[in-house]
Amino acid sequence: MSYHGTLLNLYSGFDGKTWSTGLATSTDGINWVKQGKVLSPDPSTWEGDYIAANGAVIADGERLLYFYQGGRVPKIGLATSSDGRAWKRHDDAVVGLGPRGSWDERGVADPYVIRAVGKLYLFYLGQDRARVQRLGVAVSGDNGITWTKLRSNPILEPGGFGALDENGLGEPAVWDANGYYWMLYTGRAHDEVRRLGLARSQDGVHWEKVKQVFAGDQPWNSKVLCDATILPSPGGLRVWFGGGDVPRPDENIHGQIGFAIIE
């Protein structure tokens, strides 16, 4: 995101044991300077010892709100900052698991937040007891602490046999343009090759998939294209994304970060 004239990239890093959030800064979106680790899992809290990463940031006046995934059975937490470097966690998870038997009872993750019509909308992955992954949305009017999951959830289901998201979908990235809300999301195919799918909506609640699919075209992202972050600009939609050359559902993909422009 752009904050006081500087681009901030809160990215996920894995040290072989835990996932943490790092910060990188840039003036042009191409050349980045790593600023170090800014958020790590706290075993004394609900996060446990595994993950405090894979999040999304949005500005709220002079504050930054960072929504991130935490815990081995993931929930969504909130941390705030005035500079992107020092973060203060909210005490508890702000988006928890769904009730027994629900579509998100075994995990909520991959948060992506936008502001629309005076409210915050949080798009996220939900996982059920059969480990099926779908997408849903929650709404907040109080700066991201109290969230209401919509009754219409989930908003996107996995595709059928042979689809790019046959094994599940996650990591939504949402923006508005040309009278629609648009979403890039990660689809997991049957062979665990990951690509980016596209969906659109007129209200942010009811979504339809668009046939266009984005796949990696370089050796380093030939098997995985995932986890988009977007920033609209006059020259087109700027997209930062994850990539890898190993088709796996976990972190062992030789992950790197790339950049593209969608015109």
C-alpha positions in Angstrom: 0.0 0.0 0.0 1.0 3.7 -0.4 1.5 5.5 2.9 2.9 9.1 3.1 4.5 8.7 -0.3 6.2 5.4 0.4 5.0 1.9 -0.7 4.8 -0.5 2.1 4.9 -4.3 1.6 4.0 -6.4 4.6 5.1 -9.8 3.4 5.2 -13.3 4.9 8.4 -15.0 5.7 9.1 -18.6 6.8 12.3 -19.6 8.7 11.7 -23.3 8.5 9.6 -23.3 11.7 7.4 -20.3 12.0 5.7 -17.7 9.7 6.3 -14.1 10.5 5.5 -10.7 8.9 8.4 -8.6 7.4 8.3 -5.1 6.1 9.8 -3.8 2.8 9.6 -0.3 1.4 9.8 1.1 -2.1 9.4 4.4 -4.0 8.5 2.7 -7.4 7.1 -0.7 -6.5 9.9 -2.5 -8.3 13.0 -1.9 -6.1 12.4 -2.9 -2.5 14.4 -2.5 0.7 13.7 -5.0 3.4 13.3 -3.4 6.8 13.2 -6.5 8.9 10.7 -8.6 10.8 7.9 -6.6 12.4 5.5 -9.2 13.7 6.1 -12.8 14.9 3.8 -15.3 16.6 3.5 -14.9 20.3 3.1 -18.3 22.1 1.6 -16.6 25.1 -1.5 -15.5 23.1 -4.2 -17.0 21.0 -1.6 -17.0 18.1 0.5 -19.9 19.4 3.9 -20.5 18.0 3.3 -21.0 14.3 2.0 -18.0 12.3 1.5 -14.3 12.5 1.5 -13.4 8.8 -0.4 -13.7 5.5 -2.3 -10.5 6.1 -3.6 -7.2 4.6 -3.1 -3.6 5.6 -5.4 -0.6 5.2 -5.1 3.0 6.3 -7.5 4.4 8.9 -6.6 8.1 9.1 -3.0 8.3 10.5 -3.2 4.6 11.7 -2.5 1.5 9.8 -4.7 -1.5 10.4 -3.0 -4.9 9.7 -5.3 -8.0 9.6 -3.3 -11.2 9.8 -3.7 -14.9 10.1 -2.6 -16.5 13.4 -2.6 -19.9 15.0 -2.3 -23.5 13.8 -6.0 -23.6 13.7 -6.1 -20.1 12.0 -8.1 -17.1 13.1 -7.7 -13.5 12.1 -6.0 -10.9 14.3 -5.5 -7.1 14.2 -2.4 -5.0 14.8 -2.2 -1.2 14.5 0.8 1.1 13.8 1.6 4.7 13.0 4.7 3.9 10.9 4.5 0.3 9.6 7.4 -0.7 11.8 6.1 -0.8 15.4 2.9 -2.7 15.8 0.4 -3.1 18.7 -1.7 -6.2 18.7 -5.4 -6.3 19.7 -5.7 -8.7 22.6 -7.9 -11.3 20.9 -8.7 -12.6 17.4 -11.2 -10.3 15.7 -12.6 -12.9 13.3 -13.0 -16.4 14.9 -14.0 -19.8 13.8 -17.6 -20.5 12.7 -20.0 -22.8 14.7 -19.9 -26.5 14.6 -20.8 -27.9 11.2 -20.3 -24.5 9.4 -18.2 -23.9 6.3 -15.5 -22.1 8.4 -15.4 -24.1 11.6 -11.8 -25.3 11.2 -10.1 -22.2 10.0 -10.4 -18.5 8.9 -7.4 -17.1 7.1 -6.1 -15.1 4.1 -7.7 -11.7 5.1 -8.1 -8.9 2.5 -9.8 -5.7 3.5 -11.3 -2.8 1.6 -13.4 0.2 2.6 -16.7 0.8 0.8 -19.9 2.8 1.7 -18.4 3.8 5.0 -17.6 0.3 6.2 -14.8 -2.2 6.2 -15.3 -5.4 4.2 -13.0 -8.4 5.0 -12.8 -11.2 2.5 -11.3 -14.4 3.8 -10.8 -18.1 3.4 -12.9 -20.5 5.4 -12.2 -24.2 6.0 -14.6 -26.9 7.1 -14.0 -30.2 8.9 -13.5 -31.9 5.5 -10.7 -29.4 4.8 -12.7 -27.9 1.9 -11.7 -24.2 1.4 -14.1 -21.5 0.3 -14.3 -17.7 0.4 -16.5 -15.5 2.5 -16.9 -11.9 3.6 -17.5 -10.1 6.9 -18.4 -6.4 7.6 -17.3 -4.0 10.3 -18.3 -0.5 11.1 -16.0 0.1 14.1 -12.5 0.3 12.7 -12.1 -3.5 12.3 -12.6 -4.8 15.8 -16.1 -6.2 15.7 -17.1 -8.2 12.5 -20.3 -9.6 11.3 -20.1 -12.6 8.9 -22.7 -12.4 6.1 -25.5 -15.0 6.1 -24.9 -15.4 2.4 -21.5 -16.9 3.0 -19.7 -18.6 1.4 -19.4 -16.3 -1.6 -17.3 -18.5 -3.8 -17.2 -22.3 -4.0 -14.5 -24.6 -5.4 -14.9 -25.5 -9.1 -15.8 -28.8 -10.6 -13.6 -31.6 -12.1 -10.6 -30.1 -14.0 -11.2 -26.5 -12.8 -8.4 -24.3 -11.7 -9.9 -24.3 -8.2 -11.0 -27.9 -8.0 -9.1 -28.5 -4.7 -10.1 -25.2 -3.1 -9.7 -21.4 -3.3 -8.3 -18.7 -1.1 -6.2 -15.5 -0.9 -8.7 -13.0 -2.3 -7.7 -9.5 -3.4 -10.6 -7.1 -4.1 -10.9 -3.7 -5.8 -13.7 -1.7 -7.6 -13.6 -0.5 -11.2 -16.0 0.1 -14.1 -19.2 -0.4 -11.9 -18.1 -3.8 -10.5 -16.1 -5.2 -7.6 -13.4 -7.5 -8.9 -11.5 -10.2 -7.2 -8.3 -12.1 -7.9 -8.1 -15.3 -6.0 -5.8 -18.3 -5.7 -7.2 -21.6 -7.1 -5.7 -25.0 -6.3 -6.1 -27.5 -9.1 -6.2 -31.2 -8.7 -2.5 -31.5 -9.1 -1.9 -28.6 -6.7 -0.7 -26.2 -9.4 -1.9 -22.8 -8.3 -3.1 -20.0 -10.5 -5.1 -16.8 -10.1 -8.7 -16.8 -11.0 -10.9 -13.7 -11.5 -14.4 -13.0 -10.2 -16.7 -10.0 -10.3 -19.7 -8.7 -8.3 -22.1 -5.7 -8.4 -22.5 -5.6 -4.6 -19.5 -7.3 -3.1 -21.7 -10.1 -1.8 -22.9 -12.1 -4.8 -20.0 -13.1 -7.0 -19.6 -14.8 -10.4 -16.4 -16.3 -11.7 -14.9 -14.9 -14.9 -13.2 -17.3 -17.4 -9.9 -15.4 -17.4 -7.1 -17.3 -15.6 -3.6 -16.0 -14.9 -0.8 -18.6 -14.8 2.9 -18.3 -14.2 5.0 -18.0 -17.3 8.6 -18.0 -15.8 10.6 -20.9 -14.4 10.4 -19.5 -10.9 6.5 -19.2 -10.9 5.8 -22.1 -13.3 3.8 -24.1 -10.8 2.4 -21.5 -8.4 0.9 -18.1 -8.9 -0.8 -17.0 -5.8 -1.6 -14.4 -3.1 -2.1 -11.2 -5.1 -2.0 -7.7 -3.6 -3.4 -5.0 -5.8 -3.0 -1.2 -6.1 -5.0 0.6 -8.8 -3.1 3.4 -10.7 -3.6 5.5 -13.8 -1.3 3.2 -15.8 -3.3 0.1 -14.9 -3.8 -2.3 -12.0 -0.5 -2.9 -10.2 -0.3 -6.5 -8.9 2.3 -8.0 -6.5 2.0 -11.8 -6.3 3.7 -14.9 -4.9 5.2 -17.6 -7.1 6.9 -20.9 -6.9 8.2 -23.8 -9.0 6.9 -26.7 -6.9 3.2 -27.8 -7.0 2.4 -28.2 -3.3 -0.4 -27.0 -1.0 2.1 -25.9 1.7 5.1 -23.5 2.0 7.7 -25.6 0.3 7.4 -24.0 -3.1 10.6 -22.0 -3.3 8.4 -18.9 -2.9 9.3 -15.5 -4.3 7.4 -12.3 -5.0 6.8 -10.8 -8.4 5.1 -7.8 -10.0 2.8 -7.3 -13.0 0.5 -4.7 -14.5 -3.0 -5.5 -15.7 -4.2 -2.9 -18.2 
